[in-house]
Amino acid sequence: MTFMNFAPLEMMMDRTARNSEDSDATRFWELTYAGEFITKLTAATLIASIDDSKDRDRYALEHKIVRADGIGEWVQAIEQSLTGPPASHLNAEARETRNQLTMRDKEAGWRTEAVSDLQNVLQIAYDPSLNIKEKPSLRLWFNLFVQLRNKARGHGAPSPAKLSSCVSQLENSLNLIVKNLPIQSFEYVYLHRNLSGKYRVVRLTQGGSNFDVFKTSEALNFPNLKSGVYIWLNEPRRVNLIYADQDCSDFFFPNGDFKSKDFELHSLISDDRRRQDSSQYLESPTSQPQSETEGLAELTTLGNAFTNMPPRLPTYVQRPKLQEEIKEILTNDRHPVITLVGRGGIGKTSLTLQVLYEIAYESRFDLISWFSSRDVDLIDSGAKPVRPAILTERDTADFFRRLVGAPDKDSGGKKIDAVEFMSRQLRECDYGPTLFVFDNFETLLNPQDFFSWVDANVRLPNKVLITSRFRDFRGDYPIEISGMEPKEADELIDSTAKILGIKSNLRSSDADSIRNEAEGHPYIIKILLGEIADHGSFSKPSGLLARRDDVLNALFERTFSNLTPMAARIFLTLSQWRSSVPQLAVEAALLRHAHEGVDPERAIDQLVRMSLVERHTDVEGIDNLHVPLSAALFGKDKLEVTATRSVILEDVRFLQTLGATDIKTDSRGLMPRLERLFKHFAERIERKDISIAEVRPVFEFLARGYTKAWLLLSRVEQDTQEEGWEGRAAEYIQRFLQSDPAKVDSIVAWRDLQSLYQRMGDEISECEAFIRMAEVSDPPIERISAMANRLNRSPNARNNFTSDDRATVFLPLARLMERHIQEASATDLSRLGWLYLNSGETARAKEIAELGISKDSENIHCSRLIDRLSQ
């Protein structure tokens, strides 16, 4: 076999070569599995190369593939990616690959040969009348292959002689494809983010260095990337339809059997199957409705301006102080870029519309152009996905040109680039002084690049107004949109309660509780009142809001997924109790576990910028951190499914021990202790007397107080893989097990320890860990048999002990396996027999081998064992 150095393909072709020695018929079927692997690998890569778009073409293809039960849907996805509507959104870096897949040989070449050989296989084995007249391309090869695979699975039964006569042509066709497969030009890696914030990068292709930066301290500032297979398209792009283990020892593709909770994955390399969570593919791929705040498609006259603004919300409650500030900044002759920043649902859009409807009647702007990238509408009944009107500079420019009715060609017939046209309109005033409004700016595909484009081009008297949840886009004048003033919140509660018909049942104390717990957040206030109306009675606001997972996820999920590991950890720590926590105390808690390059202050700044945490300064000038109720409830739910839950709870206990207080109490009494603790760590860091080696004792101290941290520390050692890490990682797991942990925890620990010893090549210790795990939870025969196979093959176990000592190594596993003898296959029994032979119990070994022969008279392993015993 000939193949490129591409790990998944290499492993598949190794399997093909390994299993093809028995007969030509076996070789034929193995080659079809390899072809299926190549097809799925190509489809998954092409789908990943499709950029996000308003039409959600990439999601639609993934949605179809995870439900596909056959190879035909994968080939259809290749066709759609290359020539269908999704092809228009193919990333520029993938266009050469598309060309290689669609081009036709003008003269006889490898494509012609590969297609011709595959066509001949189909003619010989299944359809003599098949005749392809078109010039060959790789697209055609995939279409022919799906015919071959489908016929092989159930639409024909060619004789071994037929398969033998065409197997060489099938092999040659696959060799040519493997050698020249265009997707191998991509740089593939497996990424997994370690607890330090850096990434473990497993290369799947040779060459390329784009992902090297993910192994450095620079990665601490990168957005969070889910573990998985990635390709490089000027940035990391996750290949969602390829699944792999962290050590990349196997690769899986979706294999149908889609259910509401999960779907099946299948490895063509190992033939293993597993289940994958399906929640991300439950949403319909069809086009979504437009947002209620999407701009109009045409300009209308409003006061003294032309505009496409959506209507104002009918239940708006006046916010005089903010409205006056925004209006003054928008109408002056300074500050070309204004940003309104605040949490989701805090009222940025409704506030903006209220102010702009007033400004339209003044003479400051001739044109107010509204652009919305909102993808979720927060309506009174909950969060509803919607279709964003714009996502990119190109979307925006095309929309603006249509809006103002500008031609797409100049007087000479030359096409006018839409982006260049809008860039000029940001700088100039062809339509009079213009206000460009970008609502929900953070949901753009590349908001930072978009902001740079707008900021570089806009010139007074034109202005830009941005609304965003993130403070990254500060502009010339950022305005913080926080919760309503008490009087404003009371007015909202009163008007909403009237609409819902619950005003007479709502006591003043109830209204006070809602206002205070919601902290003036208008959308949260509406949701709480809606819950009261639905349930017919008042209850604690936190309990009411906790029932609305849809609302909490809509407000915070996207933001949370972009946090660095350190920022996520701090957020989850702060979310666990209703407290105002001194920032110094948080930094001190995190510095106990400091890694090289970890910067708690930077992580806290990120949380503040993303509106997940509020920072306020007390009368002593000390910064305090506070998580609003809605964000805290989201954080509580997230903690339950977070791998580092035990460590976060340790940080929570640490902060509580230091005296973190309720938000309503005076926290100044805590500050002397916090200052002393922070000063101690800050001075040591400043003197550079804390090294990476000194981090371990800090973690070990924590682990002695909270034993589950031993497992975390073992994982840290495995992530960093510094010299001697295997021994330390094993020791930490052992120390955890010495603490007499709960059954479920000890099972995980023994399994981790066994895996670690297996990696170290210490089969004797691995077997001991396996036996100890079996004392807690009886493993299935398959796992016992696999362990027996590794132990029997171990030279150390066979050669380095006396006969009596060998018995102490092999017999415990044999006794365990004996308990499952009724479930054992002939091969399993052969392995049990070898355990007894290695233990010196030859009589029992012979009995077991004969039992295996009685189950399967042709079992080669039992036969070999009997031959060995007879010698």
N, C-alpha and C positions, 0 to 999 in steps of 0.2 A: 504493500500500500504506500502511496505517496501522499503526504499531506503537509500543510504549513504548521509552523510552531504556534498554534492557537489552542490553548489548553482544553476547552470543551470539545473541540473537534478532534484533537489528538486523543483524548480519552475515549471518544466514541469509536474512532477508527482502531484503536487498540483492542477494544471489545470485539469489533468486527473480525479483526485478524485472529484473535484468540479463539473465537467460537466457530471459525470457518474451516476447521481442519478435518471434520468428520466426513463430509461429503459435499458434492457440488450443490445439492439441493439445500443443505444447511447454509452453505456460503451464499446462495441466492437470497434466502430469507434474511440473513444477517445484513446483506447489502441493502435490502429495502428498508431495514431499520435505520441504517446509516443515512439513506436518502431522506427518510422522514425527519431525522435529526437536523440535517442540513436545511431542509425546507422550513422547519420551525425556527431554527436559529436565524435564518434570513428574514423571515416574516417579523419575528420579534424585534430585530434590529431596525428594520425599515419603519415599523410602527413607532419605535422610540425616536426615530429621526424626524417625525412630523412635529412641527412646532405647535404650541397651543394656539387656538383660534376661537373666535366667537361661535363657530359651528361645531366645535368640540369633536373634530374628525378623529383625532387620536383616541380619545375616550370611546368613541363609537366603535372603533375597530377592536379595542381591548375588551369592551363590553361583549362583543360578539365572540371573540376568541375564547374567553373564559367559559363560555357556554358551549363551545364547539365539541362535538363528539367524534369528528373525523378530520382527516388531513385536508379535505377539500376546502374548508373554511379558511385554513391557513394560506392556501394558494390564492384564494379570492382576496385575502388581505394583502398579499404581495401585489396582485394586480391593481387593487385600489390605491395602494401606496405609490405605485409607479405611474399609473395613468388615469386614475379616478380623481374625483374632487379633492381628496386629501393630498394628492401630489402637489397641488398649488401651495401647500403649506410645508412642503419638505424643506428641511433646513439646508441652507446654502452649502454647508460642509458635506452634505450627503448627495449632492446633485451629480457628482462624478460617479458615485456608486450607482445611482439610478441610470446614468448613461451606459455604464458597463453592463447593466442587467437588461437594458432595452435595445442596445445597438445590435445590428445584424451583420454577420460576416459578409463582406463583399466578395472575398475569396475564401477558399477552404481554409479553415483554421481550427483552433481547439473547440470553439463553440459548435461549429459544424460537425466535428467529430463526436462531441459529447451528445448532441441531439440525435445525430444519425444512429449512434450505437444504442441509445435508449429507444428510439423508434424501432430498430431491428429487434430488440428484446420483446417489445410489445407484439410485433408481428409474429415472431416465432412462438412465443408462449401463449398468446391469447387471440390476436386478431390479425390474420394474414392479409386482410383487405385494407389495413391502416396505411394511409399514404399522406404524408405531410408535404405540401408543395411550397409553403412559404419559406422565405429565407430564415435560417435559425437564429434565435436569440436565447438568452438564458431564461427569459419569461416563458418561452415555449418549452424549455427543458422542465420547468416546474409543472407546467400543465400536463406534459406527458407523464411525468412521474406520478402525479395524483391519479391518473388513469391506471398506471401499473399497480399502485398501492391499493386502490379500491378493488381492482380485479383480483389481486392476490388475497385480499381479505374475505372475499365471499362471492365473487362473480366468475369463478373459473377454477379448475383444478388441473393444471398442466402436469404432465407426467415427469418423473425425475429425468428422463432422457431429454425432454424439451428444455428443462431448466439447465441441465448440464451443457446443452448445446449453445446456450446464450449467456451463461453466467460470466464468461470472460468479457463479453461486450458490456454487460452491466457494470462489471468491476472497472473496466477502462473508462466508461462514462463517468462514474463516480470519482475516479482518480483525477480526471481532468477538472471536474467541478471543484473538488477539494483543493487542488493545487492552485486554481485561479479564482476561487470564490471572492467576489469584489468586497464583501463586508469585512474581509480580513485586513483591509487597509485602515479600519478604525482602531483606535487604541482602547482596549477593553481592560477594565480592572474590577475587582471586588472591593468595595469600601465598607469599612465598619468603624464607627467612631468609638474610641476608647474613652474611659472615664476622664482622662486628662484633657479631653477636648481635641486631641490630635486624632488622625485617622490611621487605621491599619490598612495599607494598600497592598492587595494581592494582585500581581500582574497576571493577566490571562493571555496577553500577546507580548512578543518581544518588541523592544524599541519604544520610543516615545518617552517623554518626560513631563507631560502636562500635569500629571497627577502627583508629582513628587512634592509639590508645595503642601499637599494635604498631610504629609508626614512631619511637617515642621511646626514651629510655634505660631506661624501665621494662620494656621488652621483654626486657632482658638477664636478668631474673629469671624470665621465663615458661618453662614447659615447652616442649620442642622440638615444633614443629608441622611436619609434612611439607609440602613444597611442593604446592600444589594449589588447587582452587576451594573456597571456604568460604562458608557462610551463618551468620548470627548468630541463635542460639537461647539468649539470655542468656549465651552463651559461643560461641567459634568451633566450628563443626561442619563437618568436611570432607565434601564431596560426592564420595564415592569413585567414582562412576560417570561423572563428567565429568572429562575429561583436557584439559589445555591446555598450550601452550607458555608459557615464562616471559614473553614479551611479549604473550601472549593474542591472537595473530594468527590462531589457529585453535582449534577445539574438537572433541573426539573422544568417541565413545561406544563401549562394547564391542560387538563385531559377530560373536560366536561364534568358531568354529574354535578351541575351547579345547583346549590341550595341556598336558602336565605341566610344561612350562617357560614357556609364554606363551600369550596369546590375542590375537585381532585387535582393533584399534581402527579405527574408520572415521569420517571427517569428512564430514558431509552438506554442509558449507560449501564445502570444496575438493575433495572426493572422494578425498583422500589416505588412505592406510592405513599403519598401523605396528603393531608388536608390543609387548605389555605383559607384564611379569613376572607369572606366575600363582601364585607360591608362597603368597600370602596367602589363596588360595581353594581350596587343595587339601584342607583338612580338611573332613570330612563335616559338613553342617549339622544332622544329626539330634541328638537329645538325647544328651548325654554321661553316662557313669556317675557316680555320686556318689563323693565322695572317701572314702578309707579313714579319714579323721579327721573326717568329718561327724558332727555331733551326732545322737543318736537322736531319733526323732519323738515319743517319749513319755517321761515321767519314770519313773525306777526308783529304788528305795531302795538307797543305798550308805552303810553305816555310819550316821551320824546325819543324813544329808542326802538330799534328793531331788535327782536330777540326770539329765541326758541326755547325759553325757560319753560319747565313744566308748571302746572298750577300750584299755588300755595296749598299747604295742608289746611283743611277747614277747622281743625280743632287746635290750632296753634295757640299757645299761651305766650303772651308778650314777655320778653326778657330785656327791659329797657337799657340797663347798663351795657350789656354786651352788644346790643343792636347799635347803640350810639357809638361805641368804640369802633366797630366794624365799618359803619357808615363813614365815620370821619377819616379812617385810614384809606378806604376805597376812593373817596372823592378828592383827596389832596393831590398835590403834584409831586409827591415823593413815593418811595416804596413801590417799585413796579411788581414785586412778587409778594403776595400776602398768603399766609397759610393759617388755616383754622385747624387746630389739632385737639383731639379728644377721643375718649373711648367710643366704641361702637354703640349706637343708639343714644348718644348723649345729646343729640339734637343739632348737629353741625349743618346738615342739609336743610332742615326746616328753618333754622336761623338764617342761613344764607339766602334762601328764597325770600323770606320776609324782608330782609334788608334790600335785596336787589329790586323787589317790586316797588320799593320806595324810591330808590335811586333812578329807576327808569323814568320817573316823572321829573327828574332834574335834567340839567344840560351837560352832565359830565361825560357820558358815553353816548355815542350814536348807535353802537352795536354791542349787545351782550350775548355772547355765544356760549352755550351750555353743553358740556361734554360729560357723560356719565359712564364710569366703568364699574358701577355697582353690580355685584353678582348675587346678593342676597337682600331681599326686602324684609325689613323688620316691621311687620304689621301687627295689629293688636292680637290677632289669633296665633301669632308665632312667626318663625323664620321661614321664608319661602325662597328657594333658588330662582334666580332670574337670569336673563341673557344680557351680559354687559354690552353696551353700545360701542365702546371702543376698548382696545387692549394695547395697541401699539401706536407709534408715531404715524405709520401709514394709515391705519384706521382713522385716526383723528384728522389727518390731512385730507383724506378722501371725503370724509363727512363734511368738513368745513367747506371744501370746494363746492360740493353739492348744495350746501346750505346757502351760500352766497350766490350760487348760479354762475360761477366762473367757468369759462371754457377750458377744455383739457388740451387745446392746441392754440399756438400763437397765430398771428396773422399770416405767417409763412407756412402754416400747416405742420410746424414742428410740435411734437408732443411736449406738454408742460408737466414736469414732475410735481406731483401733489405735495410732497414733503417740502420741496424747495419753495413752492408757492406759499405754503402756510408759514414757512420760516420768514419769508419776506413780509407777510402780513403781520407777524409778531413785531417786526421792526418798524414797519411803515403804517400809514393810515389811509390806505386806499378807500376804506369804507368808513372813515372818520375814526375818532378815538374809540378803541374797542376794549371791552373787558372779556377775557377768556377765562371761563370757569371750568375747573376740572374737579368733579365730585368723586369721592371714594378713590383717591389717587393711589392708595397702597395696593389696589387690586390690579393695576396695570401689570403687564408681563415683566417689564424691566423698568420699574418706577425711577430708579436712580439715574439710568441713562436718559429716560424721558425728561426728568427734571433738569438734567444738565442741558438738554436740547432747548427746552423752553427758557431756562434762565439765561442761556447764552444769546438768545435771539430777541427777547422782549425788550422794547424800548418805550419809554414814556413819550406821549401821553397814554399809550396802551398799558394795560395792566393784566396781571394774572392772579386769579384767586384759586387756591387749592384747599380742599378739605381732605383730611387724612387722619387715620388712627395713629400713624407713626410720626414721631417728631424728627425723623431723619431729614425731612424736606422743610428746612426752616425759612428759606426765602429771605426777603429783606425785613419782614415784620411778622413774626409768628404770634398768633393769638391763642391762648389756652382756653378751650371750652370745657369747663368743669360742670359739676352738678348745679341744678337750679338753686336760686336763693330760697330760703324758707317760705317767703310770701308767694313766690312763683310756684313752688312745689305744692303749696296748699291750694292754689287756684287750679292747678292741674288735677289734683286729687278730687277736688269738688266737682269740676266739670266732667271728669271721666266717670265718677260715681253716679252723677245724674244720668249720663248716657246709658250706663249699665243697669240703672234702676236699683242701686244698692245704697243710695245716699242716706235714706232713713235708717238703715241698719248699721251704718258706720259711725261709731262713737269718735269723739275728738281724740281720745287716747289711741284708738286704732289708727287714725290718720297720722298722728304724731309718730307712731311706731313705724308706719310705712315710709314716711318722709325721712326719718332718721336712718333706718336700716338701708334704704335705697340710696341714701346720701345725695338726694336730689337728682338722681338719674331718671330722666323722664320716661324712657322706655321700660325700665325696671318697675317704675311706679305703675305704669299701665298694665304690665304683666301681672303684678301682684293683685291689682284690683280685679283683673279678669279672672284670676284664680279664685278670689273670694266670691265673685258672682257665680262661677261654675259650681263651687262647692257649697254655696249658701251660708257660709259662716266664716268668721275671721279666725285665723290662726297665725302663729309666729311667721313673720315674713321669710326667714331663712328656710323654714319648712315648705312654704308655698313655692318659693323659687327653686328649691332643690328638685321639685317634681318636673321642672321644665328643662330637660336635658337638651332639647332642640334649640332653645334660646341660648343656653350657656355655650353650646358648641358653636352656634352661629356667631356669637360675640367674640369667642376667644380661641377656637381651635386653630385657625390659620396662623394667628399670631404666635401661639404656643409652639407650633411645629417649626417655626423659624428661629427659635431661641437657641443659643449655644448651650451645651450641656451644663455649664456652670450657671448660666442665667436661669435655665429650667429648674435646676436644683434649688436655687435661692427662692424662686417663685413658689415651688411646692412646699418649701420649708415655711415661708411666710404665710401660706394659705391655710395652715393647719389650726390656727386659733385666731380669734378676733382681738388682735393686739396692734399697738403702735410700737414698733421695734426700733431702737437706735441703730442706725446704719453701722456704727462702729462695732456693735455687738455681732451683727451679721458677718462683717468682715473677719472679726476675731474667730468666730465659729468656723468659717471656711478656711482660714489660715492654718487651723490645726491639721488639715489634710492637704496642705499646699503641694502642688506639683510645679515643676518648672514652667514658667510662663503663665501660670494661673493668676488672673487679676480679678478679684471679687468686685472691686470698685467699677471696673469696666462692665462686668456682667450686670451690676445694679443699674448702671447708666442705661444699658440696653432695655431693661425692664421698664424704666421710667419713660424712655423714648417711645416704647411700644404701648404705653398706656395700660400696662398690666399692674403696675405698682405706682402709688403716689408718694412723692417725697415732700415733706414740709419741715420747716425749721422752727424749733421751739425758742423760747425766750432766751435760752443760753447760747443760741447759735448752733445747736446740735441738730444734724439732719436725722429725721425719723422716717421710717418706711411703713407704709400701710397698704394692705390689699383690700379693695372694696368688696362688699358682700358678694356680688355676682361672680367676680373673679375668684374669690376665695372658695366658693362652692364648686366652681369648675376645677380648681386646684385639688380640692379634697377628692373628687372623683378620679382625677388623673393619677393621684398618688397610689390608688388601689391597684393599678395595672402598671406601675413603674418598677423597673428591675432594681433600682437603688432605694427602694422604700425603707429598708432597715437603716440605711445611713442617714436618710433625710429625717427620720424620726429621732435619730440620735442627735442631729443638729437642733431639732425642735426642743428636745429635752435640755440640751446645753443652753439654749437661749432662755428657756423658762427658768432654769437654775440661776441664771444671771439676773433674773428679775424682770423679764419683759412684762409690761403692764397692760391693762385694758386701755383701749383708745381714749376713754373718757376720763382717765385718771392722770394725775401729774407725774410725768416720768422723770423729772429732774433728779429724784433720789437715786436713780439707777446710774446716772452718768459717771460719778467718781469711780465706781467699780469697773464700768465699761472702759473708761479712759485708761485706767491702770492696765487692764488686760490687753487693750489694743496697743498701748505704748510698748509693753513688753515684746509683743510680736513685731511691731513696726521697727523697733530698734534693732532687733536681731536680723530682720530682713535688710535693713539699711546697711548694717555692718557686713552683710553677705556671709554670715556665719551659719546660714541654713542651706544645706545642700540637698540634692535629691536623695542621697543615701540616708540622710537624717529624717526623711519623710516616713520611712518604714517604722521606726519606733513610735512615731505619733499614731500611725494607724494601729499598731499593735496595742498601744495603750487603750485606744477606743475599743478594740476587739475584746480586750480583757473585761471591759465593762458591759459590752453588748456582743454576745458571742456570735451572732450571725455575721458580724463584720469580718470574722475570719474567712468566710466564703468570699465576701467582697474583696478582701485583701488578696486572696488567692487569684481571683480574676484579674486584679490589677497587675499582679506579677506576670500572669500569662499575657496580658496586653502589652506590657513593656518589654518582656523577654530579655531582660538584662542577664549578664553572665550568672549562671547558677540559679536561674529563675525556677527551673523545674523542681529542684529540691525544696526551695522555700515555699512554692505553691502547694506542694504535697504536705509539707509540715503544717501549713496554716489550716488545711482541710482536716488534718489529723487532730489539731488542737480544737477545732470546732466540734469534732465528733467526741472528744473527751468530755465535752460539757453536757453529755446526755441530752441531746436535742430531741425535739418532737419527731415522731415517726416519719412524717412527710418530709421534714427537713433532712433527716439522716439519709433517707433514700437518695435524695438529690446529691448530698455530699459524697456518699459512697460511690455513686455513679460518676461524679466529677473526678474523684480520686482514681477510680479505675481507668477512666479515659486518659488521665494524666500519666499514669504508669504505662498505659499502652503506647502513648506517644514517646515515652522514655525508653521503650523497648524492654521494660522490666516485667516479663510475663508472670514471674513468681509473685511479685507484689500486686500485680494487676489481679491475679487469681484470688489472692487473699482478700482484696477489696471487694471482689465480686461475691465471694463467699459471705463476707460480713453483710453486704447489702441483701443477700438472699435470706439472711436471718431476720431481716426486717420486712422484706416484701419478696414473696416467691416469684422469681422471674419465669418467663415462658421458656419452653424447651428450645426455641430457636436461639435465644441469647445464651443459654447454657451450652448448647452445641457449638456455637461460635467461639465461646471461651475455651471449651475443650480442644477445639481445633488449634487455637493459638498456643495453648499450653503444650499440647503434644508436639508441636513443631519447634518448640523453644530449645535450642541447644543448651542453654544454661540450665534449664530444668532437667534435661536428660543426662548431661555429661558431668555436671559439677557436684553431684551428690552421690553418696553411697546408696545402696539399694534401700536401706531402711529410711534414709532421709528422703529419697524420692517418694516413698509411700506417703510421708507426711505432706508432700506437695500435691501429689496427684489424687490420693484417695478422697479427701474432702469433696472435691469437685465430682468425683465418681459417685459418691454417696448421694450428693444433691441430684445428680442426673438420674440415678436409680429411681428417685421418687416420681420421675416423669416418664418412666420406661414405656408405659402404655401409649403415650403420645408420640414416642420417638419413631422416626423413619429409619430405614435401613442405614442411610448415611450417618444419621445421628448415633445409631447403635455402633457403627464402626468406630466412631470417635470415642464412645464410652469404652469399647473394647481396648482401644489403645491406651486409655487412662489406666485400665487394670493391668495391661501389659507393662506399662512404664512403672507401675507400682509393684511389680513382681508377682501379681496374682494372675498367672497365666491360665489357670483352669477357668476362672471366671471370665477372662478375656475370650477364651474359646467359646464358652456358653453364649456370651453376648454376640459374638460374630455369627454363630450358627443361628441365633434368633433373628439376626439381620437378614441372613440368607433365606430364612423361612418367610420373611416379609417380602423380600425382593431377590429372587434367585439370580438375577443378573447384576446385582450391585457389585461394582468393581472394587469398592473400598473394603467391603466385608470379605470378598474373595482374597484380596491381597493380605488382609490380616490373617486369614486362615492359613494362607501359604507361609506367611512369616512364622506363625506358631508351629507349623509342621516342620520347619527347618530347625 
